[in-house]
């Protein structure tokens, strides 16, 4: 598995785990549908940025040319789409306003754990 796949897989695990941990909070702090949408769209956007950066750095992909890079990006985008869908589902079920706000303001995958 390449570094790109490890990064996206790690991100997915943390993002989903983050939202699942929020199940102990009260309804007054529950994130709205719009808050969840903004949070999950941002999660997907920064994930795609991370993937693109990793694709450009990956030496093995460099040897495959643009065709290989495009295929890797397409596969990663499919994973990110699945992450966004699961994020929205978990957020709607268990997400807090504080977590959704934190996820919506993230600027990098590395900062994801700060939302826990």
Backbone as a ProteinNet text record, in pm:
[ID]
protein_1_A
[PRIMARY]
XXXXXXXXXXXXXXXXXXXXXXXXXXXXXXXXXXXXXXXXXXXXXXXXXXXXXXXXXXXXXXXXXXXXXXXXXXXXXXXXXXXXXXXXXXXXXXXXXXXXXXXXXXXXXXXXXXXX
[TERTIARY]
84.8	0	89.2	61.2	145.6	116.1	201.9	184.5	52	12.1	-114.5	-231.4	-233.3	-342.3	-341.7	-224	-213.4	-266.9	-231.7	-277.6	-429.2	-487.7	-633.2	-702.1	-648.5	-708.6	-701.1	-588.3	-573.3	-672.5	-682.3	-774.7	-918.6	-956.4	-1092.4	-1120.2	-1026.7	-1044.5	-1061.8	-978.5	-986.5	-1115.7	-1152.8	-1273.5	-1398.8	-1409	-1526.7	-1526.4	-1409.5	-1398.3	-1433.6	-1390.1	-1419.2	-1569.2	-1640.2	-1784.7	-1857.6	-1804.8	-1868.7	-1852.9	-1744.1	-1720.8	-1818.3	-1883.2	-1971.2	-2106.9	-2131	-2259.8	-2302.6	-2213.6	-2246.5	-2298.9	-2311.5	-2352.9	-2503.8	-2553.8	-2696.9	-2745.9	-2876.5	-2937.4	-2919.2	-2909.5	-2895.1	-2766.3	-2670.7	-2542.8	-2528.5	-2636.2	-2632.7	-2614.4	-2528.8	-2503.9	-2625.8	-2650.4	-2760.3	-2716.7	-2813.2	-2783.3	-2686.5	-2708.1	-2621.2	-2480	-2470.6	-2338.6	-2263.5	-2334.2	-2272.8	-2227.4	-2311	-2275.6	-2148.1	-2140.8	-2021	-1898.1	-1913.3	-1801.3	-1752.1	-1843	-1804.8	-1752.7	-1804.2	-1750.4	-1606.7	-1580.1	-1443.6	-1351.3	-1399	-1321	-1283	-1378.6	-1351.9	-1253.1	-1268.5	-1180.3	-1035.9	-1015.2	-877.6	-820.7	-907.7	-861.4	-811.7	-887.4	-845.9	-715.4	-699.2	-573.3	-457.4	-478.1	-373.8	-339.3	-440.9	-418.7	-338.8	-378.7	-307.5	-162	-137.9	0	79.8	18.8	87	112.6	17.4	34.1	153.6	168.6	279.6	414.4	415.6	540.3	579.9	483.8	507.4	596.9	714.7	811	762.9	697.5	648.3	543.4	456.5	356.6	421	528.3	597.2	644.2	682.5	729.3	616	493.1	378.9	328.6	378.6	335.3	200.6	144.9	17.8	-97.4	-92.1	-198.6	-207.5	-94.1	-90.5	-133.7	-89.5	-128.9	-279.4	-333.9	-478.4	-557.9	-510.6	-579.8	-575.7	-460.4	-448.8	-540.8	-546.3	-635.2	-781.6	-820.3	-958.8	-996.7	-905	-931.6	-943.2	-854.2	-857.8	-984.5	-1025.9	-1148.4	-1269.8	-1272.4	-1381.9	-1381.8	-1262.6	-1253.2	-1298.9	-1259	-1297.6	-1449.1	-1509.6	-1655.9	-1722.7	-1668.3	-1723	-1703.8	-1589	-1563.7	-1664.1	-1687.9	-1783.6	-1922.8	-1965	-2096.6	-2106.5	-2002.9	-2004.1	-1994.8	-1916.8	-1907.1	-2045.2	-2116.2	-2249.4	-2345	-2337.7	-2424.8	-2394.6	-2266	-2227.6	-2253.9	-2228	-2251.7	-2400.6	-2484.7	-2629.1	-2679.2	-2618.6	-2662.5	-2604.8	-2476	-2408	-2321.8	-2306.1	-2213.5	-2260.6	-2164.4	-2195.5	-2168	-2225.9	-2202.6	-2055.2	-1994.7	-1853.3	-1765	-1791.4	-1712.8	-1733.8	-1857.3	-1887.1	-1817.8	-1821.3	-1754.6	-1603.9	-1547.2	-1403.3	-1367.9	-1444.9	-1418.5	-1435.7	-1531.1	-1556	-1441.3	-1366.5	-1258.3	-1120.9	-1110.6	-980.7	-915	-784.2	-710.8	-615.4	-600.6	-512.8	-556.4	-521.1	-550	-476.3	-356.8	-275.9	-345.8	-432.9	-502.3	-631.9	-667.7	-795.3	-816	-711.7	-723.9	-757.1	-737.2	-770.8	-921.3	-999.5	-1144.8	-1203.8	-1120.4	-1169.3	-1200.1
-117.1	0	123.2	219.5	338.2	434.3	532.4	632.6	705.7	727.2	796	718.5	587.3	505.1	499.4	492.9	491.5	621.6	734.2	864.4	874.8	837.7	845.3	747.4	626.6	528.2	576.1	633.3	685	798.3	886.1	997.8	948.6	850.6	796.3	738.4	663.4	601.9	707.6	808.7	914.5	993.8	1028.6	1108.1	1034.2	909.2	830.4	804.5	772	749.8	874.5	988.3	1115.1	1136.3	1112.9	1134.7	1028.1	907.3	800.7	824.6	885.5	913.1	1014.5	1087.6	1193.9	1142.7	1014.9	958	980.8	1024.3	1042.5	1181.4	1267	1404.6	1419	1526	1550.7	1611.8	1608	1657.8	1807.9	1883.7	2028.5	2066.1	1975.4	2003.2	1934.7	1875	1799.6	1893.5	1851.6	1931.1	1927.8	2039.5	2046.3	1981.9	1959.9	1903	1992.9	2123.9	2218.5	2218.9	2213.1	2207.8	2081.3	1970.1	1844.2	1851.5	1911.5	1922.8	2004.3	2118	2202.8	2129.5	2059.6	1985.8	1877.6	1799.3	1685.7	1729.4	1838.3	1892.9	1940	2001.3	2045.1	1925.4	1823.7	1701.7	1644	1638.9	1585.8	1674.9	1805	1897.7	1885.1	1882.4	1872.4	1733.1	1632.8	1498	1495	1556	1560.8	1638.4	1746.2	1821.7	1734.1	1659.4	1570.7	1462.8	1404.1	1300.1	1356.2	1471.9	1531.8	1561.1	1607.2	1633.3	1503.5	1398.3	1269.7	1209.6	1224	1171.3	1237.9	1367.2	1439.4	1398.3	1360.1	1322.7	1177	1091.7	948.3	914.9	863.8	833	719.9	620.1	508.9	558	649.9	704.3	792.7	859.2	943.6	860.9	738.9	650.2	606.6	612.7	570.4	681.9	803.5	916.1	970.4	1060.2	1124.4	1024.8	922.1	821.2	751.2	712.5	647.4	740.9	866	964.8	989.5	1000.1	1022.4	904.6	783.3	666.2	666.3	698.9	704.6	811.7	926.8	1033.9	990.4	924.9	880.2	778.8	685.7	587	655.4	750.2	821.8	906.9	968.9	1048.8	962.8	839.6	748.1	718.1	700.3	678.1	802	918.2	1042.3	1061.4	1027.1	1034.9	944.2	825.2	732.9	789.8	851.3	914	1025.8	1108.9	1218.9	1165.2	1059.8	1001.4	946.1	874.7	818.6	930	1031.4	1147.2	1209.9	1232.1	1292.8	1205.8	1076.1	983.4	985.9	973.6	971.7	1106.8	1213.2	1346.1	1366.1	1328.2	1343.9	1261.8	1145.8	1058.7	1099.6	1140	1155.4	1280.1	1356.8	1469.8	1584.3	1650.4	1768.5	1893.1	2003	2130	2168.6	2143.2	2176.6	2096.9	1968.1	1885.2	1927.2	1951	1992.3	2124.6	2217.3	2345.8	2327	2242.2	2214.2	2152.5	2054.6	1989.9	2087.1	2176.4	2273.7	2373.7	2395.5	2494.3	2434.4	2303.3	2239.3	2286.6	2295.9	2332.9	2222.9	2118.8	2007.3	1877.8	1769	1636.5	1617.4	1671.1	1656.6	1713.7	1810.9	1874.5	1805.1	1700.4	1633.2	1589.8	1538.6	1486.8	1596	1722.5	1830.9	1843.6	1783.3	1791.3	1683.9	1598.5	1491.2	1542.8
0	0	0	-83.3	-94.3	20.3	35.5	140.3	123.4	0.1	-27.6	28.2	7.6	57.6	209.3	269.5	414.4	472.2	411.7	459.9	452	341.1	325.1	420.2	432.9	522.9	666.7	706.5	842.7	865.1	768.1	777.7	793.7	712.3	719.2	856.7	910.4	1041.6	1149.4	1146.5	1247.4	1232.9	1109.7	1087.2	1132.7	1098.4	1136.4	1286.6	1340.5	1484.8	1563.5	1514.7	1578.4	1592	1486.5	1489.3	1570.9	1573.6	1651.1	1801.1	1842.7	1983.3	2040.7	1955.9	2002.1	2049.9	2048.8	2084.9	2227.8	2314.7	2455.3	2487.4	2390.6	2415.9	2408.5	2467	2468.4	2339	2319.5	2195.6	2176.2	2285.4	2274.3	2202.4	2201.4	2139.7	2004.7	1956.1	1831.2	1712.2	1620.7	1500.3	1409.2	1342.6	1246.7	1115.3	1028.5	897	819.8	825.8	756.3	815.4	947.9	1012.7	971.9	966.7	924.1	779	695.3	553.7	536.8	603	593.8	646.1	757.2	816.7	722.2	669.7	585.7	449.6	397.3	271.7	292.7	408	436.1	456.3	526.8	545.3	409	318.3	184.1	108.3	118.9	47.5	95.4	226.3	274.5	249.7	245.4	210.2	66.5	-23	-163.6	-180.4	-105.9	-111.2	-66.3	41.2	93.5	-8.1	-67.8	-167.8	-285.4	-336	-449.1	-415.3	-294.6	-252.9	-246.6	-194.2	-183.9	-322.1	-411.8	-547.7	-614.7	-595.5	-657.3	-597.5	-471.1	-403.5	-426	-458.6	-467.8	-587.2	-558.6	-665	-755.5	-698.3	-779.2	-879	-835.2	-927.1	-1033.3	-997.3	-1094.5	-1213.4	-1186.7	-1293.5	-1385.9	-1339.5	-1421.6	-1512.1	-1490.8	-1572.6	-1527.1	-1606.9	-1572.1	-1566.4	-1651	-1649.3	-1514.9	-1460.6	-1329.1	-1218.7	-1226.3	-1125.7	-1129.3	-1250.1	-1263.1	-1208.1	-1235.7	-1183.1	-1030.4	-972.2	-826.3	-768.3	-833.8	-786.5	-793	-902.3	-917.1	-809.4	-782.1	-677.3	-541.3	-514.9	-387.8	-376	-485.7	-483.3	-451.5	-499.3	-466.4	-316.3	-259.7	-114.6	-38.2	-84.3	-17.5	-25	-137.9	-149.7	-46.9	-27.4	72.4	213	237.3	367.8	391.9	289.9	303.8	336.6	268.7	294.3	436.2	479.9	615.5	719.3	691.4	779.8	799	690.1	697.4	778.2	756.4	829.7	979.4	1014.2	1155	1221.8	1150.8	1205.9	1234	1139.3	1157.3	1275.6	1297.6	1407.2	1541.9	1543.8	1671.9	1686.3	1580.6	1582.9	1668.9	1732.1	1811.6	1730	1774	1705.8	1714.5	1830	1849.6	1753.4	1739.1	1648.2	1503.3	1466.4	1328.7	1296.8	1391	1370.4	1355.1	1438.5	1431	1295.7	1252	1123.1	1007.4	1018.3	911.7	898.7	1006.6	1005.7	982.8	975.1	955.3	826.3	831.8	711.5	665.3	748.1	708	775.1	711.7	766.1	898.1	908	1029	1152.3	1134.1	1246.2	1283.9	1213.9	1236.3	1380.5	1442.1	1578.2	1678.7	1644.7	1736.8	1756.8	1670	1680.4	1771.6	1825.2	1912.7	2050.2
[MASK]
++++++++++++++++++++++++++++++++++++++++++++++++++++++++++++++++++++++++++++++++++++++++++++++++++++++++++++++++++++

